[in-house]
Amino acid sequence: MKKVIILGSTGSIGTQTLDVIRPRRDRFEVVGLAAGGSHVDLVADQVLEFDVRVVALADAAAVDPLHRALESRAAQLGRAVPRVEVLAGEHASAELARRPADTVCNAITGAAGLLATLATLEAGTTLALANKESLVIGGRLVTRAAAPGQLVAVDSEHSAFAQCLRGGGRREVRRLVLTASGGPFRGRTRDELREVTVADALRHPTWSMGRVITINSATLVNKGLELLEAALLYDVDLDDITVVVHPQSMVHSMVEFCDGATIAQASPPDMRLPIALGLTWPDRLPDAAAGCDWTRATSWTFEPLDAETFGAVELARRAGKAAGTAPAVFNAANESCVDAFCRGEIGFLDITATIGRVLSEHLDGPGDGRPGSAHVGDDVVTLDDVLAADRWGRERAAALCRDLPARCTPATDRTQEGRRP
């Protein structure tokens, strides 16, 4: 019986991880859940269904509502109210990640997952990583903390790389080919993107995801983060990773080898497959997801990335080459800009433009005197440096956004949810 802790249990990856576990309770035991605290009714349902005894909530104000929700749900089911230990506060998920388990699935959204990632690695627990931001901003702090085989990627693209890399030795790899759906605005020009709304940006053509990652997919910031993640996970030079647009999202990434052969991993767009692999790697879980239907005629297309219209990937590449605190600033500025965009304070194109300006200020100047404003290199960077750069990047991006004219319609409560529709 494999003991699993799920961080970010009410989000898209968290709920799908429970979907994978639900019919396999003879193989997995959920021993802990972590959530932000916005959806205590859902957390209560998860606790009762999976008999969870420890819960971590980032929002301490959500503790009492959770207890009330547990009492209400238990009464509806005719069950006794379960005795649940509740950890609360911004470090609660990291505290939970240190608890005994075989696997921690980190599906927290954004930079908030970094401390939990480091706590998991320090505890010696296998980390099924869906929180790419923690690896991106932590960089070598994370990879150095990980023992061989301890870090398992859950992103579909990086799971695909891991599967393809079984086909050859590390020295035989020529390049990684990272696929992108292109998001909802594939093929549009910059002029056509000036007036897009939050609702437009949240209509991803392939995947059903939370608010932040869906907006990131529309700007292709998500692909920039995945570029950095791939370089760190598989120790591949950033210039040896090519991004190609594949609208059908059936080929999740590819590896090209030195003899000219390319191995691709293909499957329908269903996160349950890489989640299952994250839980059982290197073994496969039977019937984790449906395979391709080879009895039907179909076409898969690949096209180059329009880097002029979608500049986020090259900004990420620049941040990755600078390393140190630069990726933290890239990610922090983006998260701040996404919030401003969803509030209707800036336009869609302002997101990438503001990220670029914040990153340039961080890399090209001596800093403004505030902690985190000046770049710290990879050879001397500390966790405190990364956290300071994260704070500065958010604050600087927010200040720049306040100087921009409002350009879009704010998101509704529904579009700001972190759960699957």
C-alpha positions in Angstrom: 0.0 0.0 0.0 1.6 3.3 -1.1 0.9 6.3 1.2 0.3 9.5 -0.7 0.1 13.2 0.3 -1.6 15.5 -2.1 -0.8 19.2 -2.0 -3.3 21.4 -3.9 -6.1 18.8 -3.5 -8.9 21.0 -4.8 -7.2 22.1 -8.0 -7.3 20.5 -11.4 -4.3 18.1 -10.8 -5.2 17.4 -7.2 -8.8 16.3 -8.0 -7.5 14.2 -11.0 -4.9 12.6 -8.7 -7.8 11.5 -6.5 -9.6 10.3 -9.6 -6.7 8.0 -10.3 -6.6 6.8 -6.7 -10.4 6.3 -6.3 -10.7 3.0 -8.0 -7.4 1.8 -6.7 -7.8 2.1 -2.9 -6.1 -1.3 -2.5 -2.9 0.3 -3.9 -2.9 3.8 -2.5 -3.8 5.4 0.8 -4.2 9.2 1.0 -2.6 10.2 4.3 -2.7 14.0 3.9 -4.3 16.8 1.9 -3.3 20.4 1.5 -5.4 23.2 0.0 -5.6 27.0 0.0 -8.9 27.1 1.9 -11.3 28.6 -0.6 -13.2 25.3 -1.1 -13.7 23.8 2.3 -16.8 21.9 1.3 -14.7 20.0 -1.3 -11.9 19.4 1.2 -14.5 18.0 3.6 -15.8 15.7 0.9 -12.3 14.5 0.1 -11.5 13.9 3.8 -14.6 11.8 4.3 -14.3 9.8 1.0 -10.6 9.0 1.5 -10.5 8.8 5.3 -7.8 11.4 5.5 -6.5 12.3 9.0 -4.3 15.3 8.3 -5.2 18.5 6.4 -3.1 21.6 5.7 -4.8 24.9 4.9 -2.9 27.9 3.8 -5.6 30.2 5.0 -5.9 29.9 8.8 -9.3 31.6 8.7 -10.6 28.5 6.8 -10.0 26.1 9.8 -13.4 26.7 11.5 -15.3 26.6 8.2 -13.7 23.2 7.5 -14.7 21.8 10.8 -18.3 23.0 10.2 -18.2 21.5 6.7 -17.0 18.2 8.1 -19.8 18.2 10.6 -22.4 19.0 8.0 -21.2 16.4 5.5 -20.8 13.7 8.1 -24.4 14.3 9.3 -25.7 14.1 5.7 -24.0 10.8 5.3 -25.0 9.5 8.7 -21.4 9.1 9.8 -19.5 10.2 12.9 -17.5 13.4 12.5 -13.9 12.3 11.7 -11.1 13.4 13.9 -8.8 15.4 11.6 -5.6 17.2 12.5 -5.6 20.6 10.8 -2.4 22.5 10.1 -2.8 26.1 9.1 -0.8 29.0 7.8 1.5 29.7 4.9 3.9 27.0 5.9 1.3 24.3 6.6 1.8 22.5 3.3 5.5 22.3 3.9 4.9 20.9 7.4 2.6 18.3 5.9 5.1 17.4 3.2 7.6 16.4 6.0 5.2 13.8 7.3 5.8 10.1 6.6 4.6 9.1 3.1 5.9 7.2 0.1 4.9 10.0 -2.4 4.0 13.7 -2.2 2.2 15.0 -5.2 2.8 18.8 -5.2 0.0 20.3 -7.3 0.1 23.7 -5.6 -0.2 26.6 -8.0 2.7 29.0 -8.5 5.7 30.0 -6.4 3.8 29.1 -3.2 4.8 25.5 -3.8 8.6 26.0 -3.3 8.9 25.4 0.4 6.8 22.3 0.2 9.0 21.0 -2.7 12.1 21.5 -0.6 10.5 20.0 2.5 9.5 16.9 0.5 13.1 16.4 -0.8 14.6 17.0 2.6 12.3 14.3 4.1 13.6 11.9 1.5 10.1 11.3 0.0 9.5 10.8 -3.7 8.2 14.0 -5.2 5.6 13.8 -8.0 6.0 17.4 -9.2 3.1 19.1 -10.9 4.1 22.5 -9.4 6.7 23.4 -12.1 7.1 26.9 -10.7 8.9 25.6 -7.6 11.5 23.9 -9.7 11.8 26.9 -12.0 12.4 29.5 -9.3 14.3 27.2 -7.0 16.5 26.0 -9.8 19.7 24.3 -8.6 18.6 24.7 -5.0 15.9 22.1 -5.8 17.9 19.8 -8.1 20.8 19.6 -5.6 18.4 18.7 -2.9 16.9 15.8 -4.9 18.4 12.4 -4.6 18.7 10.3 -7.8 15.2 9.2 -8.9 13.5 11.3 -6.1 12.0 13.9 -8.4 9.3 12.6 -10.9 7.7 15.0 -13.3 3.9 15.1 -13.6 3.5 17.7 -16.4 2.5 15.8 -19.5 5.4 17.2 -21.5 8.1 16.3 -18.9 6.6 12.9 -18.3 6.8 12.4 -22.1 10.5 13.3 -22.0 11.1 10.8 -19.2 9.4 8.1 -21.2 11.2 8.9 -24.5 14.6 9.1 -22.8 14.3 5.4 -22.0 15.0 4.9 -25.7 18.6 6.0 -25.5 21.5 7.1 -23.3 22.0 10.7 -22.1 25.0 11.2 -24.4 23.0 10.2 -27.4 20.4 13.0 -27.0 20.7 15.8 -29.6 17.7 17.9 -28.4 14.4 17.9 -26.7 11.3 18.9 -28.7 8.7 20.5 -26.4 5.2 20.6 -27.9 2.7 23.3 -27.3 -1.0 23.4 -28.2 -0.6 27.1 -29.1 -3.4 28.0 -26.7 -6.7 29.8 -27.7 -4.9 32.4 -29.8 -2.8 30.3 -32.1 -2.5 32.0 -35.5 -3.5 35.5 -34.3 -1.4 38.6 -34.8 -0.4 41.0 -32.1 -3.1 43.5 -33.3 -5.7 40.8 -33.0 -4.7 40.2 -29.4 -5.0 43.7 -28.1 -8.7 43.5 -27.2 -9.0 39.9 -26.0 -10.9 39.4 -22.7 -10.2 37.3 -19.7 -13.0 35.0 -20.8 -11.3 34.6 -24.2 -8.0 33.7 -22.6 -9.7 31.1 -20.4 -11.1 29.2 -23.4 -8.3 26.7 -23.8 -8.9 24.5 -26.9 -7.7 21.2 -25.4 -7.1 21.2 -21.6 -9.4 22.0 -18.6 -7.2 23.6 -16.0 -7.1 26.2 -13.3 -7.2 30.0 -13.9 -3.5 30.8 -13.7 -2.2 27.9 -15.8 -4.9 28.6 -18.4 -3.9 32.2 -18.8 -0.3 31.1 -18.8 -1.1 28.8 -21.7 -2.8 31.6 -23.6 0.4 33.8 -23.3 2.7 30.8 -23.7 4.3 31.8 -20.4 3.5 28.2 -19.4 5.6 26.9 -22.2 8.4 29.1 -21.1 8.2 27.7 -17.6 8.2 24.2 -19.1 11.3 25.0 -21.1 13.1 25.9 -17.9 11.7 22.9 -16.1 12.9 20.5 -18.9 16.5 22.0 -18.8 16.7 21.5 -15.0 15.1 18.0 -14.9 17.1 16.5 -17.7 20.3 18.6 -17.6 19.9 19.8 -21.2 21.2 23.1 -22.5 18.4 25.6 -23.1 19.5 26.1 -26.7 19.0 22.3 -27.2 15.3 22.5 -26.5 13.0 23.4 -29.4 9.4 24.5 -28.9 7.0 23.5 -31.6 3.2 24.1 -31.9 1.1 20.9 -32.1 -2.6 21.9 -31.9 -4.0 18.4 -31.4 -2.1 17.9 -28.1 -1.6 14.2 -28.9 2.2 14.2 -29.0 3.2 15.4 -25.6 6.9 15.9 -26.4 9.7 14.2 -28.3 13.4 13.5 -28.0 15.7 13.7 -31.0 18.8 11.5 -30.8 22.3 12.0 -32.3 21.6 9.5 -35.2 18.6 11.4 -36.4 16.0 9.3 -34.8 13.1 11.0 -32.9 11.0 9.2 -30.3 7.7 10.7 -29.4 5.2 10.0 -26.6 1.6 10.1 -27.9 -1.7 9.7 -26.0 -5.0 11.6 -25.9 -4.9 14.8 -23.7 -5.7 13.3 -20.4 -3.6 14.2 -17.3 -4.5 11.0 -15.5 -1.8 9.2 -17.5 1.2 11.4 -16.4 -0.4 11.6 -12.9 -0.5 7.8 -12.7 3.1 7.6 -13.8 4.1 10.2 -11.2 2.6 7.9 -8.5 4.2 4.7 -9.7 7.3 5.6 -11.7 9.1 3.8 -13.3 6.2 1.3 -13.4 3.0 1.9 -15.4 -0.5 1.7 -13.9 -2.8 -0.4 -16.0 -5.8 1.4 -17.6 -4.8 4.8 -16.2 -6.2 6.5 -19.3 -7.6 5.7 -22.7 -5.0 5.2 -25.5 -5.1 6.5 -29.1 -7.8 5.1 -31.4 -5.8 3.8 -34.3 -8.9 2.6 -36.2 -9.9 6.2 -37.2 -8.2 8.4 -39.7 -6.6 11.4 -38.1 -4.0 14.1 -38.8 -1.4 15.6 -36.5 0.3 18.8 -37.4 3.4 20.6 -36.2 4.4 24.2 -36.9 7.1 26.6 -35.6 6.4 28.9 -32.7 5.5 32.5 -33.5 8.1 34.0 -31.1 7.4 37.6 -32.3 3.7 37.4 -31.3 4.3 35.2 -28.3 7.5 36.4 -26.8 7.2 34.7 -23.4 9.2 31.6 -24.4 12.3 33.7 -25.3 12.0 35.8 -22.2 12.0 32.5 -20.2 15.0 31.3 -22.1 16.8 34.6 -21.2 15.9 34.2 -17.6 17.1 30.5 -17.6 20.5 31.4 -19.1 21.0 34.1 -16.5 19.8 31.5 -13.9 20.2 32.4 -10.2 17.3 34.7 -9.2 16.2 35.6 -12.8 13.7 32.7 -13.2 12.1 33.7 -9.9 11.6 37.3 -11.1 10.2 36.0 -14.4 7.6 33.8 -12.7 6.8 36.4 -10.0 6.2 39.1 -12.5 3.9 36.8 -14.5 1.8 35.8 -11.5 1.4 39.5 -10.6 0.4 40.4 -14.1 -2.1 37.5 -14.4 -3.8 38.7 -11.3 -3.9 42.3 -12.7 -5.3 41.0 -16.0 -8.0 38.9 -14.4 -9.0 42.0 -12.4 -9.4 43.9 -15.6 -6.5 46.3 -14.8 -4.3 45.6 -17.8 -4.6 44.2 -21.3 -3.5 40.8 -22.5 -0.4 42.0 -24.3 0.6 43.9 -21.2 1.3 40.7 -19.4 4.4 39.7 -21.5 5.5 43.3 -22.0 5.5 43.9 -18.2 7.4 40.6 -17.5 10.0 41.6 -20.0 10.5 45.0 -18.5 10.7 43.6 -14.9 13.2 41.0 -16.0 15.3 43.5 -17.8 15.4 45.8 -14.8 16.6 42.9 -12.7 19.3 41.7 -15.1 20.5 44.9 -16.7 20.8 47.3 -13.7 22.3 47.5 -10.2 18.9 47.2 -8.6 16.9 49.8 -6.9 18.2 49.1 -3.4 15.3 46.9 -2.4 16.1 43.2 -1.5 15.7 41.0 -4.6 16.0 43.8 -7.1 19.6 43.0 -8.1 20.4 39.7 -9.8 22.2 37.0 -7.9 24.0 34.4 -9.9 23.6 30.6 -9.7 26.9 30.0 -8.0 26.0 31.9 -4.9 22.2 32.1 -4.8 20.4 31.1 -1.6 16.8 30.4 -0.7 16.5 33.8 0.9 17.8 35.4 -2.4 15.1 33.5 -4.3 12.3 34.5 -1.9 13.5 38.2 -2.0 13.6 38.1 -5.8 10.1 36.6 -5.9 8.7 39.4 -3.6 10.5 42.2 -5.6 9.3 40.8 -8.9 5.7 40.8 -7.8 5.9 44.2 -6.3 7.6 45.8 -9.3 5.2 44.2 -11.8 2.2 45.3 -9.7 3.6 48.9 -9.7 4.1 48.9 -13.4 0.6 47.5 -13.9 -1.0 50.3 -11.9 0.5 52.7 -14.4 -1.2 51.0 -17.3 -4.7 51.8 -18.5 -7.4 49.2 -17.8 -7.9 47.2 -21.0 -10.2 44.2 -20.3 -13.2 42.9 -18.6 -12.5 41.4 -15.1 -12.9 37.7 -14.5 -16.1 36.5 -12.9 -16.0 34.5 -9.7 -16.3 31.3 -11.8 -13.4 32.1 -14.1 -11.2 32.7 -11.1 -11.8 29.2 -9.6 -8.8 26.9 -9.2 -10.9 23.8 -9.7 -11.9 22.0 -12.9 -15.2 23.0 -14.4 
